[in-house]
Amino acid sequence: MKDPITEFTYQYVEDTGILSGAPEILERYFDFVAFGRDLFLESYTEINGFLFVD
């Protein structure tokens, strides 16, 4: 089973274009797990695999 927070984070980064224009070397080192954790500290909640906006 895939981690819903990490999956959401990959999609969020793609949809928002956060890394667009960033050098490729930075894209390879971007920490999706840590960024997802930060997103879910304040803006989102995960309950039983379902994601909610706070």
N, C-alpha and C positions, 0 to 999 in steps of 0.2 A: 504494500500500500504506500502510495506517495504521500509525502507530508503536505497537507493542504496550504500551510502557511508559506512554505518555500515555493510551491507551484503558483500560488497567488502572487508572490513577490516577483517571480520571473515575468509573469503576465503584466503586472503593474509597471515594472521598469520598461517593458516593451511598449505598452500602451501610452505611457506618459512621456516617453522619449528622454528620460533622465540621462541616459548615456549617449544620446545622439550628439555627434560632434566631438565626443571624447576620443582621445587617441586610443587605438586598438589595445595597446599595452595596458591601459587602465581598465578597459572592459574585461580583460582576462583576469585581473586581480580583484574585481569588484566582489565583495562578500555578500552574496544574496541572502545567506542564512542570517547574518548579523543585521542586515538592512531590514529583513522581514521581521525579526525580533523587535527592532525599534519601531516599525510601523504598528505592530500589535501592542506596544506599550501604551500608545495614546489614541490611535485613530481607529483601530479595528479589533474585533474579538473573534475568537474561534471557539465553537462549542460543538463537539462531536463531529468534526469535519465540515461544519457549516460556518461560513464567514459572515460577519456583520460589521457594519459601520457604526461606530459609537456616536 
